[in-house]
Amino acid sequence: MGPMARAPPLYRLSRMLRRIGTIVLVAILLYVGAAAYSASQVRLAGLDGNGQVTTAGENVTVVGGISLQNGGFLGISGVELASYIWLPSGTLLGVAHSPTVTIPPGVNATVPVTLVFDLGLNAEAASLLTHNAELPVESFANVSFAGIATLGIHNSMNYSWGAPFQSLNVTPQVPTAQSNGTVAFPVRVSYQNAGLFDEVGTITYTVHAASGMVCATAQLPIDTPKGTGYDTTTTVYVPPSCSISGGTVDIDYTGNGLAIALPPEPIP
């Protein structure tokens, strides 16, 4: 029997290309499968807003974090997170954004976000100064695995807001007539600091008659660390021409960079 004839060159080339194509196809399918599996292993947690706090004007800025777990085989590139925080009425209170980050495979990373609370936005936002609240938060992220798979993920939760002047009471006490014709008017100021920052500053309260006339004013220096309370009584002297019944006590706080009006208190 003579020597086996070799296949023509074109046939050998086409067979080699088919093999290479099969290998490339299998590699692509494996990579796409790894990307799909990695996408299924991404977990987005809610906003942790207990980080560094700064204050300015009527704004409280919190640097918090959102946990993003990459349990897959591929790294996540170009991740940017956004969280939207709402007042209980549904009014948007603030938006938190993160820098763009990359998360390696198998890593549970905390992505920093900066959230600004505008407490001067409206009366409901101002009530957060004196009332704790559960605020709805929605967090979003678009994650990409080397451009093969892109996934939009979403998380809803409540953010527990602690009021810096929780349960504020500015309580008028029983007035006492003085020999000079004025009326001694004791005022008790009390609250709990359930907020994220220590309070060092001044509370100024102004007593108004029902007509709006200013009857008296007083300033109270405060130094109330977070998690503690404040309770003190001071006396102001009201002229006899000023009837305080049915009036209000207006309260302002300045300190820590804040300059903000607290909700007024009615006088019975």
Buried (B, 14 or more C-beta within 10 A) or exposed (E): EEEEEEEEEEEEEEEEEEEEEEEEEEEEEEBEEBBBBBBEBBEBBBBBBEBEBBBEEBBBBBBBBBBBBBBBBBBBBEBBBBBBBBBEEEEEBBEBEBEEBEBEBEEEBEBBBBBBBBBBBEEBBBBBBBBBBEBBBBBBBEBBBEEBBEBEBEBEBBBEBBBBBBEBEBBBEEBEEEEEEBBBBBBEBBBBBBBBBBBEBEBBBBBBBEEEBEBBEBEBEBEBEBEEEBEEEEEBBBEEEBBBEEBBBBBBBEBBBBBBBBBBBEBE
